[in-house]
Amino acid sequence: MGKARDGGEPETSESELLLFGGPLRYDMGWSQHANAFLELNFRAMVRRLPSLLASSFRLAWQADRWAARTVLAAETGRGLAQAVNLLAVNTILARLFADGTVEERLRGAAPALVTIAAVMLVSTLLRAASTYATGRLEPKVERVATELYLERAAAVELSAIEDDGFHKLLDTAKYGAQSARRMISYSARVVNALISLVAAAGVLTVLHPALLPLLVTMTLPSAWSSLTIARRRYTSFHAWVQHARAGYLIGSLLIEPEAAPEIRVHGVGPFLLRHFRSMSETAEAEQARLARLAARTGLYAAVWTGLATVATYATLGGLLLGGAMALSVAGTAVIAIRTGSASLDTLVLEVNSLHEEALFVGDMQRLYVEAAKRAIPEGGDPLPEDPREIRVENVTFTYPGKATRPALSEVTLTVPLGKIVALVGENGSGKTTLVKLLAGLYAPDRGRIMWDDVDAAGADRSQLAERIAMVAQDFKRWPFTARVNMAIGRPSAPLTEERLATSVAEAGAQDVVEDLPRGLDTLLGRGFSGGHELSGGQWQRLGIARAAYRRGRVLIVDEPTAALDARAELEVFEKIRALAGAGQTVVLITHRLASVRHADLVHVLDQGRLVESGTPDELLATGGVYAELYQLQAEQFAAKVPAPKAG
Ligand SMILES: Nc1ncnc2c1ncn2[C@@H]1O[C@H](COP(=O)(O)OP(=O)(O)OP(=O)(O)O)[C@@H](O)[C@H]1O
């Protein structure tokens, strides 16, 4: 299995290639952004801080204005309270070290003491307000970001969903919503730390100009170490995200009900487990590498901080001994240095965390942009309500990516409306691809698909989808009730019992529904308590009922009878004929050529090309590919059925 190279990128071994059919690739456009991060230094981070805070505030504002305002006000107030506190401490020390009796000095310090008490009270109240508002804000921010993520992801073209690169972005971007949530409290703490740091720095500068640079020197090492560690973590995350996904996939395959029988009968369990362990171990090695580097970086930083602290206190001592600083001032300086370095530490840590989270939010924002580019276009030419025919003209289509030959080449055919049109051909001849193009799921590379005289390429996609109902080969078995499994065919339509009953009858699925323990309210899905599992054939009927419920102008059925027994198959074709009789166009893909005999028109595809078109009788008479396939199937039934024995 893959071993971590020094650079932290996973290598791919032969067994991974075997499992995933190719090396895991990281050549997606968006990895450029990760490289951009690698060039970031502390200065760039500080420069980006205002925009980070602003984007965090914008997200918060979008989610809950009241809470956003409260957090900002409370944290600013708390920062200011610390500043006032420091000034009051300075006054107290100055009064205590001043000339006069103890009583006079205490009386002098009293107002400042009262101020500190009041400020502490206000600060405590502000903290409570901030805690409440942040707690209320965070889940809302996460929800808003997640909703946007899901909404954009659901609106992209099918080709984007099938694209490895886009999938990687979807994978990394999903962490963005949680990061956006965390950015809220980091931003609040940054605002707070910034203000109290400015207060401490101001006090130190007034006390002695040499103290401020020393404070900075003390805190720089931890800034450097946190930034270095975060940068390594982020680069590693990007390089390893695909590996983690593959590991997760293997893990989930092991517990997936669909895979369970084969895992047990073919003994796939130990095989998958071995790969899971091996992949996890590689990922663990990467984690260990990061931890080792983090420990080393932390040690260097600690040594540097220690030396800087010694230098700071030595300077303070020198100033005291040399008479350049009064004892009361030195006392304030010590407190200001402690407060200042604590604020600077917090600031560095929080800015760093903010920055790290912002990178993930950045991935999410890149997804938003990429998804918008690859979104199904809105608007377009209106499609005829009741077109006479759909014409496929010289259509060529190659799947993006690694396809070596076009799935469809120069295909020209017609789909007259209100008829049953069958697509026939051997496996891989391009039938499913053709119906996906008809449904607008892919666009042709060359050629056009005309709905009467409107080119589907420029047509309103929602209108196109509106007119199509589809039972795909691998149609979705939704883990919902039987009722929802049908009504989901047209979620926008009001759900009525009458429409459901008609669809069930049109699909001949009455028996399936009657056998369900709780009728239409039965939950279909083994993984849930009370869930009921249907057989493949029963599911197929429900799939057809769903398409019937949709009432699209064009019904596309891809292998509708693959899982049906002989009697059910006849019945389903009867039903499909009835749907066409009622005016619906049916585009039927099937290998059962006996059933194709009832089609009005048959198109035969071979290796992506249209080789024959005509009525079933015409094609049989011509003696071409269709006739040959038909003959092959007919021969299988030619053997005589032995007569039952007498007596
Ligand atoms: N999503 C995809 N990405 C890349 N290539 C694909 C994809 N789907 C199908 N292909 C390829 O396109 C060609 C045509 O496939 P298609 O599914 O259209 O054939 P088909 O005639 O429907 O086959 P079958 O009878 O087995 O269902 C095949 O070579 C197949 O490997």
The ligand as an ORCA input file, in Angstrom:
! r2SCAN-3c Opt
* xyz 0 1
  N     -20.566      7.725    -16.853
  C     -19.758      7.229    -17.783
  N     -18.496      7.668    -17.882
  C     -17.652      7.202    -18.848
  N     -18.006      6.282    -19.753
  C     -19.252      5.785    -19.697
  C     -20.194      6.236    -18.707
  N     -21.368      5.565    -18.912
  C     -21.161      4.760    -19.978
  N     -19.898      4.886    -20.442
  C     -19.314      4.215    -21.616
  O     -20.075      4.582    -22.751
  C     -20.318      3.459    -23.609
  C     -21.822      3.298    -23.831
  O     -22.419      2.956    -22.590
  P     -23.994      2.872    -22.396
  O     -24.246      2.728    -20.936
  O     -24.634      3.995    -23.101
  O     -24.309      1.519    -23.145
  P     -25.658      0.672    -23.185
  O     -25.926      0.392    -24.622
  O     -26.740      1.347    -22.423
  O     -25.191     -0.654    -22.445
  P     -26.042     -1.729    -21.590
  O     -26.877     -2.523    -22.539
  O     -24.975     -2.586    -20.968
  O     -26.833     -0.968    -20.579
  C     -19.655      2.277    -22.928
  O     -18.410      2.067    -23.560
  C     -19.459      2.707    -21.494
  O     -18.279      2.169    -20.971
*
